[in-house]
Amino acid sequence: MDIFYFLIQQTMYFIIPLLVVALGGMFSERSGIVNIALEGIMTIGAFASILFINIFQDSMSGQTLLLLALVVAAVAGMLFSLLHAFASINMKADQTISGTALNMFAPAFAIFVARTLQGVQQINFNNTFRIAEVPLLSKIPVIGDMFFKNTYITTYIGFLILIISTIVLYKTKFGLRLRACGEHPQAADSLGINVIKVRYAGVLISGALGGIGGLVFVIPTSTNFNATVAGYGFLALAVLIFGQWNPIKILYASLFFGFMKALAASYSGIPFLLDLNVPANVYKMIPYIVTLIVLAFTSKKSQAPRAAGVPYDKGAR
């Protein structure tokens, strides 16, 4: 039973960043802007927030420092995503090329700044954020051991973001306008909706959640940041597509892909898998092989927002 709890806890570490970043991509693409730059946004968000933790960890620690770092990650992600928004919306650039350029720029920028500030590209931090037990809730049979022991506050923030995203997308005027701009921007414009502003909002929300996702990915899995998020932004894109741009389906996709990633990362702690004597590299390949297989069988049924990736021309009909 201890192995089961261990696997569930490890899975949560990988599910939450996938969920948060994929939800960010959903807001952007629902507005009509394809955001291939999620990998780069995660990198910038993680870099800015881990650097913040590195600087202030001697004077602060624990959840206060982590919450402030989350704000830093969100702001950094938003500022970086502005580059994609300007290129895609104002300049009407190819959105895939713009996103790819940002993905290439982000790690180079992080390495350059880290080396300039501290002489090495790896930024270390003290992990004072793990919660050994959540008072009262950790005493609940089964559930307490799975979700309220050896956990991080980011886990609960991730599910809160899911709930808020679902409400915003389907229960608010802004959500209706966002979806309209991603499906029929000319029709939305004819009703007085400012398509450009709505698309900017979608990309900025995407940037904020992508930046948060970068920090959420690094904190439970490492004690340093080395200018990479291990392809998680691209995996989040797969989750977004598999989840059909729907928050609840994205949750299910995150659970699936997160479990595969947890198996690859923690197989050495599971005696049954360790006894199989399968090379470690095989386990590391599993999440990406599964991604390719799943997308191969589901991509034909994918229904992306109709105007996603299409530059908005106010005069076109």
QUIWOCOR-V134895 format. One record per residue. N is the residue number from 0. SS is DSSP state (alpha for helix, beta for strand, coil for the rest). OMEGA is omega as a letter, one per 20 degrees, with the letter a starting at -180 (NA if undefined). BURIAL is + if it has 24 or more other C-alpha atoms within 12 Angstrom, else -. Layout:
# QUIWOCOR-V134895
N/SS/OMEGA/BURIAL + N/SS/OMEGA/BURIAL
This chain:
# QUIWOCOR-V134895
0/coil/r/- + 1/alpha/r/- + 2/alpha/r/- + 3/alpha/r/- + 4/alpha/r/+ + 5/alpha/a/+ + 6/alpha/r/+ + 7/alpha/r/+ + 8/alpha/r/+ + 9/alpha/r/+ + 10/alpha/a/+ + 11/alpha/r/+ + 12/alpha/a/+ + 13/alpha/a/+ + 14/alpha/a/+ + 15/alpha/r/+ + 16/alpha/r/+ + 17/alpha/a/+ + 18/alpha/a/+ + 19/alpha/a/+ + 20/alpha/r/+ + 21/alpha/r/+ + 22/alpha/r/+ + 23/alpha/r/+ + 24/alpha/r/+ + 25/alpha/a/+ + 26/alpha/r/+ + 27/alpha/a/+ + 28/alpha/r/+ + 29/alpha/r/+ + 30/alpha/r/+ + 31/coil/a/+ + 32/coil/r/+ + 33/coil/a/+ + 34/coil/r/+ + 35/coil/a/+ + 36/coil/a/+ + 37/alpha/r/+ + 38/alpha/r/+ + 39/alpha/r/+ + 40/alpha/r/+ + 41/alpha/a/+ + 42/alpha/a/+ + 43/alpha/r/+ + 44/alpha/r/+ + 45/alpha/a/+ + 46/alpha/a/+ + 47/alpha/a/+ + 48/alpha/r/+ + 49/alpha/r/+ + 50/alpha/r/+ + 51/alpha/r/+ + 52/alpha/r/+ + 53/alpha/a/+ + 54/alpha/a/- + 55/alpha/a/- + 56/coil/r/+ + 57/coil/a/- + 58/coil/r/- + 59/coil/r/- + 60/coil/r/- + 61/alpha/a/- + 62/alpha/r/- + 63/alpha/r/- + 64/alpha/a/+ + 65/alpha/r/+ + 66/alpha/r/+ + 67/alpha/r/+ + 68/alpha/r/+ + 69/alpha/r/+ + 70/alpha/r/+ + 71/alpha/r/+ + 72/alpha/a/+ + 73/alpha/a/+ + 74/alpha/r/+ + 75/alpha/r/+ + 76/alpha/r/+ + 77/alpha/a/+ + 78/alpha/r/+ + 79/alpha/a/+ + 80/alpha/r/+ + 81/alpha/r/+ + 82/alpha/r/+ + 83/alpha/r/+ + 84/alpha/a/+ + 85/alpha/a/+ + 86/alpha/a/+ + 87/alpha/a/+ + 88/alpha/a/+ + 89/alpha/a/- + 90/coil/a/- + 91/coil/r/- + 92/coil/r/+ + 93/coil/a/+ + 94/alpha/r/+ + 95/alpha/r/+ + 96/alpha/r/- + 97/alpha/r/+ + 98/alpha/r/+ + 99/alpha/r/+ + 100/alpha/r/+ + 101/alpha/r/+ + 102/alpha/r/+ + 103/alpha/a/+ + 104/alpha/a/+ + 105/alpha/a/+ + 106/alpha/r/+ + 107/alpha/r/- + 108/alpha/a/+ + 109/alpha/r/+ + 110/alpha/a/+ + 111/alpha/a/- + 112/alpha/r/- + 113/alpha/r/+ + 114/alpha/r/- + 115/alpha/a/- + 116/alpha/a/- + 117/alpha/r/- + 118/coil/r/- + 119/coil/a/- + 120/coil/a/+ + 121/coil/a/+ + 122/beta/a/+ + 123/beta/r/+ + 124/coil/r/+ + 125/coil/a/+ + 126/coil/r/+ + 127/coil/a/+ + 128/coil/a/+ + 129/coil/r/+ + 130/beta/a/- + 131/beta/r/- + 132/beta/r/- + 133/coil/a/- + 134/coil/r/- + 135/coil/a/- + 136/alpha/a/- + 137/alpha/a/- + 138/alpha/r/- + 139/coil/a/- + 140/coil/r/- + 141/coil/a/- + 142/alpha/r/- + 143/alpha/r/- + 144/alpha/a/+ + 145/alpha/a/+ + 146/alpha/a/+ + 147/coil/r/+ + 148/beta/a/+ + 149/beta/a/+ + 150/beta/r/+ + 151/coil/r/+ + 152/alpha/r/+ + 153/alpha/r/+ + 154/alpha/a/+ + 155/alpha/r/+ + 156/alpha/r/+ + 157/alpha/r/+ + 158/alpha/r/+ + 159/alpha/r/- + 160/alpha/r/+ + 161/alpha/a/+ + 162/alpha/a/- + 163/alpha/a/- + 164/alpha/r/+ + 165/alpha/r/+ + 166/alpha/a/- + 167/alpha/a/- + 168/alpha/a/+ + 169/alpha/a/- + 170/alpha/a/- + 171/coil/r/- + 172/alpha/r/- + 173/alpha/r/+ + 174/alpha/r/+ + 175/alpha/r/+ + 176/alpha/r/+ + 177/alpha/a/+ + 178/alpha/r/+ + 179/alpha/a/+ + 180/alpha/r/+ + 181/alpha/a/+ + 182/alpha/a/+ + 183/coil/a/+ + 184/alpha/r/+ + 185/alpha/r/+ + 186/alpha/r/- + 187/alpha/r/+ + 188/alpha/a/+ + 189/alpha/r/- + 190/coil/r/- + 191/coil/r/- + 192/coil/r/+ + 193/coil/a/+ + 194/alpha/a/+ + 195/alpha/r/+ + 196/alpha/a/+ + 197/alpha/r/+ + 198/alpha/r/+ + 199/alpha/r/+ + 200/alpha/r/+ + 201/alpha/r/+ + 202/alpha/r/+ + 203/alpha/r/+ + 204/alpha/r/+ + 205/alpha/r/+ + 206/alpha/r/+ + 207/alpha/a/+ + 208/alpha/r/+ + 209/alpha/r/+ + 210/alpha/r/+ + 211/alpha/r/+ + 212/alpha/r/+ + 213/alpha/r/+ + 214/alpha/a/+ + 215/alpha/r/+ + 216/alpha/a/+ + 217/alpha/a/+ + 218/alpha/a/+ + 219/alpha/a/+ + 220/alpha/a/+ + 221/coil/r/+ + 222/coil/r/- + 223/beta/r/+ + 224/beta/a/+ + 225/coil/r/+ + 226/coil/r/+ + 227/coil/r/+ + 228/coil/r/+ + 229/coil/r/+ + 230/coil/a/+ + 231/alpha/r/+ + 232/alpha/r/+ + 233/alpha/r/+ + 234/alpha/r/+ + 235/alpha/r/+ + 236/alpha/r/+ + 237/alpha/r/+ + 238/alpha/r/+ + 239/alpha/a/+ + 240/alpha/r/+ + 241/alpha/r/+ + 242/coil/r/+ + 243/coil/r/+ + 244/coil/a/+ + 245/coil/a/+ + 246/alpha/a/+ + 247/alpha/r/+ + 248/alpha/r/- + 249/alpha/r/+ + 250/alpha/a/+ + 251/alpha/r/+ + 252/alpha/r/+ + 253/alpha/r/+ + 254/alpha/a/+ + 255/alpha/a/+ + 256/alpha/r/+ + 257/alpha/r/+ + 258/alpha/r/+ + 259/alpha/r/+ + 260/alpha/r/+ + 261/alpha/r/+ + 262/alpha/a/+ + 263/alpha/a/+ + 264/alpha/a/+ + 265/alpha/a/+ + 266/alpha/a/+ + 267/alpha/r/- + 268/alpha/a/- + 269/coil/a/- + 270/alpha/a/- + 271/alpha/a/- + 272/alpha/a/- + 273/alpha/a/- + 274/coil/r/- + 275/coil/r/- + 276/coil/r/- + 277/coil/r/- + 278/coil/a/- + 279/alpha/a/- + 280/alpha/r/- + 281/alpha/r/- + 282/alpha/r/+ + 283/alpha/a/- + 284/alpha/a/- + 285/alpha/a/+ + 286/alpha/a/+ + 287/alpha/r/+ + 288/alpha/r/- + 289/alpha/r/+ + 290/alpha/a/+ + 291/alpha/a/- + 292/alpha/a/- + 293/alpha/a/+ + 294/alpha/r/+ + 295/alpha/a/- + 296/alpha/a/- + 297/alpha/a/- + 298/alpha/a/- + 299/alpha/a/- + 300/alpha/a/- + 301/coil/r/- + 302/coil/r/- + 303/coil/r/+ + 304/coil/a/+ + 305/coil/a/- + 306/coil/a/+ + 307/coil/r/+ + 308/coil/a/+ + 309/coil/r/+ + 310/coil/a/+ + 311/coil/r/+ + 312/coil/a/- + 313/coil/a/- + 314/coil/a/- + 315/coil/r/- + 316/coil/NA/-
